[in-house]
Structure formats: structure tokens, C-alpha cells
Amino acid sequence: SSIHNRSLGPDCISEDMNNPRILITGALGQLGSGLAKMLRAKFGPENVIMSDINKAPKHILEAGPFVYADIMDLKGLKEIVVNYEVDWLIHFGALLSAIGEANVPLAMKINIEGVHNILEVAKQYNLKCLIPSTIGAFGPDSPRALTPDLTIQRPRTIYGVSKVHAELMGEYYHHKYGLDFRSLRYPGVISADTKPGGGTTDYAVEIFHDAIKTGKFQCFLKPDTRLPMMYVKDTLRSTVKFLRVPSDQLTMRTYNVTAMSFTPAELAEEVRKFMPNLEVTYRIDPVKQAIADQWPQVLDDSRARADWGWQHQYDLSTMCQAMFAKLKPDRV
Ligand code: AKB
């Protein structure tokens, strides 16, 4: 079948890395479809399999292979890996910070037991395995200004605890079994086409949608809450670049990556350059504010920049420009 044909189509840039077949879990979330698009452009549409437990919209089904995959079902995961001859496993299925606090048992199941299944499958079939981490893997005892890769990590959310667990388990499998495990600690990701679900940094996405729809925005964080952030294109570029770095070039397995840091007040000021009449009010969500107050304000990603050449392209101003260009082209 065409699924099993590994040759690149005429539109694909030829690739030195023996043309991997890639499975993405949780692919209907904020990052999956964008990453699939980027990887399909490099490796061919048939070589990137999107998967989720939800039904995919038509445009996703038309773009390339999409399958049902429940990360809690170890046998089902193995079946997909074998049937599709998967080489790389990118694990995006997870519950984010705020929703995790509201559903602790479910977060433990998905974010901890699910990761165990992913690592087991990756080990058994010798897959390159990427499990993203987050600024949420730090906590109140971590330095908040220029938080380094290696520092105190004592998060107090179930999301953070589960992500530290994933980092440590992946690194353990790497050292014990030689698994090519990789992780990036993402900051808040700002995207136009897909929405985040249940995070603490979601306000930075919502402001654009609400501003355009209603001219108003009610923010759930205090105006001076500074957090590390990144435009989705940079997030996806960092991910693809990191996946392609030869293993021996990595001096660590878990790297911080970031692009900018801003507060809600600073973001609102930038958005007002496109919508001068935007009304912003603040109604603090105590759970989300408490989470944000324990997270880094500025992330130090110098090791990613030194080891594998990470460079961001979007800052606060160009990110806003890009968001309005996507969501409201007549404003730009
Ligand atoms: C969240 O807010 O939970 C996520 C994250 C920073 O990991 N966006």
C-alpha cells in the first residue's frame, strides 16, 4: 500500500536521515497538526502518522495518515508501530497545568502511566522518542530569572511533577537501555490555527481571539505576571531541528528552549498597536495565578543555542504581527 511505500514524492526535499516514519500522539492538540505539516514537507506525507483519541476534521484526514491511538493501550500502540513501521515517536498526548489541577487522577493516568507505555514501546522497537517537557517542570524553589537547564526542580502541580517524571524516566531509559530519548522544555506557546487546552499560559492565545471577536479581553493572570513564551512556528522549528541533531552532538537529553518573556500588560500594549480600542480587564483565577507565580519568568536556553544551534525568529512584536496576519489580515 502507499502507506508502506517509503520513497519520497516529487514535492519532498530529499533527506539524509534514511527517511524516518514518524508517529505523533495527541496530534489534534495545539502542536500536532503544525508539526505533522512541517515533517511531511521534509519526509513525505505518508511518512508522518497523526494519532489521537478524538475524531479528526476533514482537512486533517485529507492531509495524510491519521489513526486512533489511545496511549493507555500498550498493545494498540505496539500494533501501530509494527503495522506502520514507525521509527520516531513524538508524544504530545498530555493534560496541561490548569486542567491537571482540576483532574489529578486523570492527569496521573495520562501524564505518568501514558509516558510509561510510550517509553516501553520506544525501547522495545528502538524508536527515537521525543516527549516534550515545559517551564511547568520548575517550581517555587527554582531560580525564576534566567532558569538554567540543570537546577532545583520541585514543581507543585501534578503537570509539573509528571513532566519531571517523564524527563527522568526518559533519561533513565537512555542511560540504561540506550534509548534515543529527547525532551524540550517549552515555554507558553502562542498559535493561531490551533488552540491550547487547559494551560496557564493560554491567556496569551485567548487575548487575540477575544480582541478580534469582541474588542474586549478579560485576563485571568495579574498584569505583571512575567512568563517565558514562544510563537508556534519557532516551537515547531526548534522541535524539528532538535530531532535531527545527531545523537552524539547532544550533551544533555532535556533542553530549555525559549524566545521571549512578557507580562499580560506588555502583551496588551502590543495588541493595542493593531486594535487601539481594546479594553482589558483583570479577573484573577487564583489557581492559575498560583501556578504562574511558581514558574520561571525568563528561561535560560543557552545550552540549546550552543549545542545544536537553536535560534528563535519571533519576538513579541513580530509574533503579534504574525497572529494578526493569520486571524485578521485586514489589520496588518
Ligand atoms: C501550560 O500553561 O500548562 C502549558 C505549559 C507552559 O506547559 N502551556
Boltz pocket constraint, residues with backbone or C-beta under 6 A from the ligand:
constraints:
  - pocket:
      binder: B
      contacts: [[A, 96], [A, 97], [A, 98], [A, 133], [A, 134], [A, 135], [A, 136], [A, 159], [A, 186], [A, 187], [A, 188], [A, 189], [A, 196], [A, 198], [A, 199], [A, 200], [A, 201], [A, 202]]
      max_distance: 6.0
